Amino acid sequence: MFTIGSVTAVDSKSEAIPDKFALLQNFPNPFNPETCIVYQIPTSSFVHLAIYNLLGEKVKQMVEEQKQPGEYSVIWDGKDDDGKRVSSGIYIYQLCVEEKVTFNRRLLFLK
């Protein structure tokens, strides 16, 4: 004679490690007052994520740190590094990983 123990449910929503680097389109786009930027990294890496105006000037440094593999999201509130609201227009957000991989995407800020 034997006893079967109770069954424990396993959460099917697992934190899968991405298989490639990716920078997804922000949402919502266009946005006001804030937007979400999502990126994925498959290996432990030093990550730079910044927002630039169309003149190539850095507007906001969003991320500059070592990250473990995974999917990350950051919220941009439409303000620059000095805390001032930027003007309406098109901006470029750029993900650089270990100075090897670079992705760029456009976003539109409306007041």
DRENNUKOL-670238 format. One record per atom (N, C-alpha, C): x, y, z; residue in three letters; atom name. Coordinates in nm, 3 decimals. Layout:
BEGIN
       u       v       w type atom
       X       Y       Z  ala   CA
...
This chain:
BEGIN
       u       v       w type atom
   0.084  -0.117   0.000  met    N
   0.000   0.000   0.000  met   CA
   0.089   0.125   0.000  met    C
   0.049   0.226  -0.078  phe    N
   0.124   0.351  -0.081  phe   CA
   0.028   0.468  -0.087  phe    C
   0.080   0.585  -0.053  thr    N
  -0.001   0.705  -0.050  thr   CA
   0.051   0.803  -0.155  thr    C
  -0.038   0.861  -0.228  ile    N
  -0.001   0.963  -0.326  ile   CA
  -0.019   1.098  -0.261  ile    C
   0.086   1.178  -0.265  gly    N
   0.080   1.311  -0.204  gly   CA
  -0.006   1.406  -0.285  gly    C
  -0.033   1.520  -0.228  ser    N
  -0.116   1.619  -0.297  ser   CA
  -0.038   1.682  -0.412  ser    C
  -0.111   1.727  -0.511  val    N
  -0.052   1.790  -0.628  val   CA
  -0.053   1.940  -0.607  val    C
   0.060   2.003  -0.639  thr    N
   0.070   2.148  -0.627  thr   CA
   0.068   2.208  -0.767  thr    C
  -0.015   2.307  -0.788  ala    N
  -0.022   2.373  -0.918  ala   CA
   0.106   2.451  -0.943  ala    C
   0.147   2.453  -1.068  val    N
   0.265   2.528  -1.107  val   CA
   0.219   2.646  -1.192  val    C
   0.270   2.762  -1.159  asp    N
   0.233   2.882  -1.234  asp   CA
   0.289   2.871  -1.375  asp    C
   0.204   2.875  -1.476  ser    N
   0.248   2.860  -1.614  ser   CA
   0.311   2.987  -1.668  ser    C
   0.299   3.097  -1.598  lys    N
   0.357   3.223  -1.642  lys   CA
   0.500   3.230  -1.590  lys    C
   0.593   3.178  -1.668  ser    N
   0.732   3.175  -1.624  ser   CA
   0.808   3.293  -1.684  ser    C
   0.917   3.328  -1.622  glu    N
   1.001   3.436  -1.667  glu   CA
   1.104   3.379  -1.763  glu    C
   1.067   3.363  -1.888  ala    N
   1.157   3.306  -1.988  ala   CA
   1.266   3.406  -2.024  ala    C
   1.386   3.355  -2.046  ile    N
   1.497   3.439  -2.087  ile   CA
   1.487   3.459  -2.238  ile    C
   1.492   3.583  -2.284  pro    N
   1.484   3.608  -2.428  pro   CA
   1.599   3.539  -2.502  pro    C
   1.576   3.503  -2.628  asp    N
   1.682   3.438  -2.705  asp   CA
   1.761   3.536  -2.791  asp    C
   1.720   3.665  -2.793  lys    N
   1.794   3.765  -2.869  lys   CA
   1.771   3.904  -2.808  lys    C
   1.858   3.997  -2.844  phe    N
   1.840   4.136  -2.802  phe   CA
   1.724   4.196  -2.880  phe    C
   1.644   4.279  -2.815  ala    N
   1.531   4.342  -2.883  ala   CA
   1.495   4.472  -2.815  ala    C
   1.452   4.568  -2.895  leu    N
   1.396   4.694  -2.848  leu   CA
   1.259   4.705  -2.912  leu    C
   1.156   4.701  -2.832  leu    N
   1.019   4.701  -2.884  leu   CA
   0.968   4.843  -2.903  leu    C
   0.863   4.856  -2.984  gln    N
   0.802   4.987  -3.006  gln   CA
   0.735   5.034  -2.877  gln    C
   0.757   5.160  -2.845  asn    N
   0.695   5.215  -2.723  asn   CA
   0.543   5.214  -2.736  asn    C
   0.477   5.217  -2.622  phe    N
   0.331   5.223  -2.623  phe   CA
   0.284   5.305  -2.505  phe    C
   0.183   5.386  -2.516  pro    N
   0.122   5.422  -2.644  pro   CA
   0.216   5.511  -2.725  pro    C
   0.188   5.520  -2.854  asn    N
   0.266   5.604  -2.944  asn   CA
   0.170   5.654  -3.051  asn    C
   0.142   5.781  -3.065  pro    N
   0.195   5.893  -2.986  pro   CA
   0.147   5.888  -2.841  pro    C
   0.215   5.967  -2.757  phe    N
   0.180   5.962  -2.615  phe   CA
   0.175   6.099  -2.551  phe    C
   0.105   6.105  -2.441  asn    N
   0.098   6.218  -2.350  asn   CA
   0.014   6.170  -2.232  asn    C
   0.059   6.163  -2.114  pro    N
   0.180   6.223  -2.059  pro   CA
   0.299   6.128  -2.047  pro    C
   0.280   5.994  -2.066  glu    N
   0.394   5.904  -2.051  glu   CA
   0.380   5.785  -2.146  glu    C
   0.495   5.719  -2.170  thr    N
   0.499   5.604  -2.258  thr   CA
   0.589   5.497  -2.197  thr    C
   0.568   5.373  -2.237  cys    N
   0.645   5.260  -2.186  cys   CA
   0.737   5.208  -2.296  cys    C
   0.863   5.188  -2.261  ile    N
   0.962   5.134  -2.354  ile   CA
   1.006   4.999  -2.298  ile    C
   0.998   4.895  -2.381  val    N
   1.033   4.759  -2.339  val   CA
   1.154   4.712  -2.419  val    C
   1.249   4.648  -2.349  tyr    N
   1.364   4.590  -2.417  tyr   CA
   1.396   4.454  -2.356  tyr    C
   1.464   4.371  -2.435  gln    N
   1.499   4.236  -2.392  gln   CA
   1.648   4.212  -2.412  gln    C
   1.709   4.144  -2.314  ile    N
   1.850   4.107  -2.327  ile   CA
   1.867   3.960  -2.287  ile    C
   1.937   3.881  -2.372  pro    N
   1.952   3.739  -2.345  pro   CA
   2.069   3.702  -2.255  pro    C
   2.162   3.795  -2.235  thr    N
   2.279   3.768  -2.152  thr   CA
   2.302   3.884  -2.056  thr    C
   2.373   3.858  -1.950  ser    N
   2.409   3.965  -1.856  ser   CA
   2.492   4.068  -1.933  ser    C
   2.448   4.194  -1.931  ser    N
   2.510   4.297  -2.015  ser   CA
   2.499   4.434  -1.951  ser    C
   2.592   4.523  -1.990  phe    N
   2.581   4.663  -1.951  phe   CA
   2.492   4.731  -2.055  phe    C
   2.386   4.796  -2.009  val    N
   2.282   4.850  -2.096  val   CA
   2.277   5.002  -2.086  val    C
   2.270   5.066  -2.204  his    N
   2.246   5.211  -2.214  his   CA
   2.115   5.228  -2.291  his    C
   2.021   5.300  -2.233  leu    N
   1.897   5.334  -2.302  leu   CA
   1.877   5.483  -2.285  leu    C
   1.874   5.554  -2.397  ala    N
   1.861   5.700  -2.391  ala   CA
   1.765   5.748  -2.498  ala    C
   1.715   5.870  -2.477  ile    N
   1.623   5.934  -2.571  ile   CA
   1.692   6.056  -2.628  ile    C
   1.683   6.072  -2.760  tyr    N
   1.749   6.181  -2.833  tyr   CA
   1.647   6.259  -2.913  tyr    C
   1.677   6.389  -2.935  asn    N
   1.594   6.467  -3.026  asn   CA
   1.644   6.442  -3.169  asn    C
   1.579   6.500  -3.268  leu    N
   1.617   6.476  -3.407  leu   CA
   1.749   6.540  -3.446  leu    C
   1.805   6.625  -3.360  leu    N
   1.937   6.683  -3.384  leu   CA
   2.047   6.592  -3.329  leu    C
   2.007   6.482  -3.265  gly    N
   2.104   6.389  -3.209  gly   CA
   2.148   6.425  -3.069  gly    C
   2.084   6.523  -3.007  glu    N
   2.119   6.564  -2.871  glu   CA
   2.046   6.475  -2.770  glu    C
   2.121   6.428  -2.671  lys    N
   2.059   6.344  -2.569  lys   CA
   1.962   6.427  -2.486  lys    C
   1.841   6.377  -2.474  val    N
   1.736   6.444  -2.399  val   CA
   1.723   6.382  -2.259  val    C
   1.726   6.248  -2.254  lys    N
   1.704   6.179  -2.127  lys   CA
   1.780   6.046  -2.126  lys    C
   1.860   6.025  -2.022  gln    N
   1.925   5.896  -1.999  gln   CA
   1.829   5.813  -1.916  gln    C
   1.780   5.705  -1.972  met    N
   1.681   5.622  -1.903  met   CA
   1.745   5.509  -1.823  met    C
   1.843   5.440  -1.883  val    N
   1.909   5.327  -1.818  val   CA
   2.058   5.335  -1.851  val    C
   2.141   5.310  -1.752  glu    N
   2.285   5.300  -1.772  glu   CA
   2.340   5.214  -1.659  glu    C
   2.325   5.081  -1.675  glu    N
   2.366   4.990  -1.569  glu   CA
   2.374   4.846  -1.619  glu    C
   2.436   4.764  -1.540  gln    N
   2.446   4.621  -1.567  gln   CA
   2.309   4.557  -1.542  gln    C
   2.265   4.474  -1.636  lys    N
   2.135   4.406  -1.624  lys   CA
   2.154   4.256  -1.645  lys    C
   2.075   4.178  -1.575  gln    N
   2.071   4.034  -1.592  gln   CA
   1.980   4.001  -1.711  gln    C
   1.990   3.880  -1.768  pro    N
   1.903   3.844  -1.880  pro   CA
   1.756   3.859  -1.842  pro    C
   1.676   3.908  -1.937  gly    N
   1.534   3.922  -1.911  gly   CA
   1.471   4.031  -1.995  gly    C
   1.345   4.058  -1.966  glu    N
   1.270   4.165  -2.032  glu   CA
   1.250   4.277  -1.931  glu    C
   1.274   4.399  -1.975  tyr    N
   1.264   4.516  -1.887  tyr   CA
   1.176   4.621  -1.951  tyr    C
   1.116   4.704  -1.869  ser    N
   1.038   4.817  -1.920  ser   CA
   1.069   4.940  -1.837  ser    C
   1.069   5.053  -1.905  val    N
   1.088   5.182  -1.838  val   CA
   0.979   5.276  -1.886  val    C
   0.943   5.369  -1.802  ile    N
   0.841   5.469  -1.834  ile   CA
   0.908   5.604  -1.855  ile    C
   0.880   5.667  -1.968  trp    N
   0.928   5.803  -1.992  trp   CA
   0.811   5.898  -1.979  trp    C
   0.830   5.999  -1.896  asp    N
   0.723   6.096  -1.868  asp   CA
   0.731   6.222  -1.953  asp    C
   0.813   6.220  -2.058  gly    N
   0.822   6.336  -2.146  gly   CA
   0.906   6.449  -2.091  gly    C
   0.992   6.420  -1.992  lys    N
   1.079   6.521  -1.934  lys   CA
   1.225   6.490  -1.965  lys    C
   1.305   6.595  -1.972  asp    N
   1.448   6.576  -1.999  asp   CA
   1.524   6.546  -1.870  asp    C
   1.657   6.537  -1.880  asp    N
   1.739   6.506  -1.762  asp   CA
   1.731   6.613  -1.654  asp    C
   1.690   6.735  -1.691  asp    N
   1.677   6.844  -1.594  asp   CA
   1.536   6.851  -1.535  asp    C
   1.447   6.759  -1.575  gly    N
   1.312   6.759  -1.523  gly   CA
   1.216   6.852  -1.595  gly    C
   1.259   6.908  -1.708  lys    N
   1.173   6.998  -1.786  lys   CA
   1.098   6.920  -1.892  lys    C
   0.972   6.957  -1.913  arg    N
   0.889   6.894  -2.015  arg   CA
   0.946   6.926  -2.153  arg    C
   0.963   6.825  -2.238  val    N
   1.015   6.848  -2.373  val   CA
   0.903   6.898  -2.462  val    C
   0.940   6.953  -2.576  ser    N
   0.838   7.003  -2.669  ser   CA
   0.781   6.887  -2.750  ser    C
   0.664   6.909  -2.805  ser    N
   0.601   6.808  -2.890  ser   CA
   0.692   6.777  -3.008  ser    C
   0.691   6.652  -3.052  gly    N
   0.770   6.618  -3.169  gly   CA
   0.814   6.473  -3.169  gly    C
   0.899   6.443  -3.267  ile    N
   0.952   6.308  -3.283  ile   CA
   1.084   6.298  -3.209  ile    C
   1.101   6.187  -3.138  tyr    N
   1.225   6.159  -3.065  tyr   CA
   1.271   6.018  -3.102  tyr    C
   1.398   5.994  -3.083  ile    N
   1.458   5.863  -3.109  ile   CA
   1.500   5.805  -2.975  ile    C
   1.463   5.680  -2.949  tyr    N
   1.517   5.613  -2.831  tyr   CA
   1.611   5.504  -2.879  tyr    C
   1.725   5.493  -2.809  gln    N
   1.832   5.407  -2.852  gln   CA
   1.875   5.313  -2.740  gln    C
   1.887   5.185  -2.774  leu    N
   1.937   5.084  -2.683  leu   CA
   2.074   5.040  -2.732  leu    C
   2.176   5.056  -2.646  cys    N
   2.312   5.008  -2.676  cys   CA
   2.348   4.906  -2.569  cys    C
   2.395   4.790  -2.613  val    N
   2.432   4.684  -2.520  val   CA
   2.578   4.650  -2.542  val    C
   2.661   4.670  -2.436  glu    N
   2.803   4.636  -2.441  glu   CA
   2.874   4.698  -2.562  glu    C
   2.822   4.806  -2.615  glu    N
   2.878   4.874  -2.732  glu   CA
   2.892   4.781  -2.852  glu    C
   2.814   4.672  -2.854  lys    N
   2.816   4.577  -2.965  lys   CA
   2.685   4.580  -3.042  lys    C
   2.575   4.595  -2.969  val    N
   2.442   4.588  -3.028  val   CA
   2.373   4.722  -3.007  val    C
   2.319   4.779  -3.115  thr    N
   2.249   4.907  -3.105  thr   CA
   2.117   4.898  -3.181  thr    C
   2.011   4.945  -3.116  phe    N
   1.879   4.952  -3.178  phe   CA
   1.827   5.094  -3.162  phe    C
   1.754   5.142  -3.264  asn    N
   1.690   5.273  -3.259  asn   CA
   1.544   5.260  -3.297  asn    C
   1.459   5.338  -3.232  arg    N
   1.317   5.345  -3.268  arg   CA
   1.271   5.489  -3.249  arg    C
   1.164   5.524  -3.320  arg    N
   1.106   5.657  -3.309  arg   CA
   0.984   5.656  -3.219  arg    C
   0.963   5.769  -3.152  leu    N
   0.840   5.789  -3.076  leu   CA
   0.791   5.930  -3.098  leu    C
   0.665   5.951  -3.073  leu    N
   0.603   6.082  -3.094  leu   CA
   0.541   6.131  -2.965  leu    C
   0.588   6.246  -2.921  phe    N
   0.533   6.309  -2.800  phe   CA
   0.442   6.423  -2.842  phe    C
   0.318   6.424  -2.791  leu    N
   0.221   6.529  -2.819  leu   CA
   0.180   6.597  -2.690  leu    C
   0.172   6.727  -2.693  lys    N
   0.125   6.801  -2.576  lys   CA
  -0.022   6.827  -2.589  lys    C
